[in-house]
């Protein structure tokens, strides 16, 4: 007879193999607050004790108490009073089943409260269901299990019943329930839960069969993994044919420790699935969800016929269009619709050779009397319609130029009425129809809404002086690659780079580069999110994030729905997941305050633990930093490698970061580089670096082996000054302008940093500012001294969403996804014009500042206008929550933005545009 104990233990380990133990993957469990009363080794031991473990496990309490008694003096009266009180509180409510769920909570305050709680009511104020979906799901399962299993008389069976209810897919629980003689005590409420589940893709473990100890085991392993229907069948066969069940044997450890990573199954189109929450009606939301999740054939026709033409579903329609064909700058190379050529600063959705050919075919067909559909009623073209008007209208509909403020292709009402009045054969049209009624399908519902006039496209225009190129327009890369224009090209480089990436669904047109994290909708519930990473295996490492509450912001005794725009003190604001973001542009003509909290313009820099330099301690405290959160002196003068933080065989190399998550403290400012370039970490990517002598190395490891010193991360840049040092707009000192560019920021002036600038005024005579190109009005970045050339904007982001993402990152390198560098890099990928580049930094208030600059030292007016148009495009995508921009993790936290223009009267092309006002605002009561 087989050893039943070994049999049970083996299958408990197999449970870990097949399903994993997500509870042990969570980090950041809060320590006891009592630790603050301890010092030395006592403090060190105390900090390792998990408050959540104390609350859930009596054995952990006993072990922790023993450890503290060994290392902590009884003379620490205040410490021991706190510890004893905490342990008493943990014992008092230890029977509450919810204690086992505490480790699933994402936020420390929720974990700590749960660890000592005795009921769900105790969690109010500390745990929000929208922030903690997995935690509350666990609570519900536990409560249901308590109700279900409370009538089981045998204590052992009752315990197994609860365990099975908590984890219904755990096969070992089923076997234990039967082997302990409890099967006759299965309560009715457990019958469905206790059914053995089907096996999920067991073929992925076939390579483990090669570790089989003998031939019968090998044959049985292969056969059962290819033919088994249920998990129970697999376990029974492996235990019988491959004994003994020993977790440390090569065969069993393959299953337990080296199970392959399986890419997550994706919906048909992730980008469009994310649009479904924009639907105005519940019916359209449901149809959208079905269509882009898995049921395209059944739901798409109804969605396109009933929802997308409706004026109330404009936001849903624009979102779906952006997922397929986002608006991009420029149109050229057209032979038939030639009047649309030479417009490099106009946005188009479908400027292509195919659209050009289709337009010609449509004009020929309509001119022969074919019926025009899509206007709500069939109409025919009148023979007297001017040929140039008909051609312009058809090309307009095929190439789809975009209005820059809302990215909508809507013909201005007056143009539409003139066109239809002169071009429709009204004798063949039902008498109830008119040009006005038909234009309701082509024009905005209200005259004041943005639109596009047809008149500029009636006649051709001459090319402007300057060269604007979009090298990725014709998709030169492969199906699973991402095309990235090169903005600082060397003379022998190509105009674009093809990066390996992931397609976000079988029907999706959205791509993201490898190693990028994406924020996508969960398939089990509308309004809930998860994050995943694009790897060489596809989209994987997925984990649930959070759900959007319908009513999330509380203002003047009422709740404001998520994503609602409103006014507060005459400023446009946005409610986003419980956070209120308002424009910093003041009402009327008042000037912005020079610095936040009216701090004096004294430059006494401090380095915050998030990796950002602030001009003074006053600004740091205004940002909410405590005294322990910053140190005097700029971050660039600190040596992050002091104290040798890396291991043996590794070299510490400085790598500056600014962490967006407020809880990410301290923000790691270095990389540990292996001295052996042949050994690469799994998932790592080789990237070039530039040394202090401006020589490029294939990787930082090659640089270390050569004995060189890091100049900056990334390839050696051109067209930048090597003279230094220089002060960046972020208050950091860089070796030269190239080093500043490598960190996606801009040089403010030559020399070390010595002053902080007032808003829009600079630093007066304190510094000598470099000249900027003629004809560029430019802007003074917040807190900087000098005017720089470019089009600028201030972006707002959700700190809460960034924190949520940070909590989900298990590995240290994954946390780089929530840094300013990742945000600016992802934003830079939105630019498709080679002649423009995006850079930026943090404002003194803690917002994100971005500027798009011409790459040329002497840019033309056309290049200035193109960079402005690219900035408008990006800020509109953020305001519209376009899938093209918002799918990537750092960008998904952006809530809005506004253009910065200090001299709106100086040039019409450099106009003020507050994009929080793009969509109609809901005026919430009378808020003064």
Secondary structure, 3 states (H helix, E strand, C coil): CCCHHHHHHHHHHHHHHHHCCHHHHCCCCCECHHHHHCCHHHHHHHHCCEHHHHHHCHHHHHHHHHHHHHHCCCCCHHHHHHHHHHHHHHHHCCCCHHHHHHHHCCCHHHHHHHHCCCCHHHHCCCCCCCCCHHHHHHHHHHHHHHHHHCCCCCHHHHHHHHHHHHCCCCHHHHHHHHHCCCHHHCCHHHCCCCCCCECCCHHHHHHHHHHCCCHHHHHHHHHHHHHCCEHHHHHHHHHHHCCCCCCCCHHHHHHHHCCCCCCCCCCCCHHHHCCHHHCCCHHHHHHHHHHHHCCHHHHHHHHHHHHCCCHHHHHHHHHHHHHHCCCEECCCCCCCCHHHCCCCCCEECCCCHHHHHHHHHHHHHHHCCCCECCCCCCECECCCCCHHHHHHHHHHHHHCEECCCCCCCCECHHHHHHHHHHHECHHHCCCCCCHHHHHCCCCCCCCCCCCECCHHHCCCCCCCCCCCCCCCCCCCCCCCEEEEECCCCCCCCCCEEEEEEEECCCCCCCEEECCCEEEEECCCCCCEEEEEEEECCEEEEEEEEEECCCEEEEECCEEEECCCEEEECCEEEEEECCEEEECCCCCCCCCCCCCHHHCCCCCCCEEECCCCEECCHHHHHHCCCCHHHEEECCHHHCCCCCCCCCCCCEEEEECCCCECCCCCCCCCCEEEEECCCCCCCCCCCCCCEEECCCCEECCHHHHHHHCCCEEEECCCCCCCCCCCCEEECCCCEECCHHHHHHCCCCEEEECCCCCCCECCCECCCCCCCCCCCCCCCCEECCCCCCEECCEEEEEEECHHHHHHHHHHCCCHHHHHHHEHHHHHHHHHCCCCCCCEEEEEEECCCCCEEEEEEECCCCCCHHHHHHHHHHHHHHHHHHHHCCHHHHCEHHHHCEEEEEEECCCCCCCCCCCCCEHHHCCCCCCCCCCC
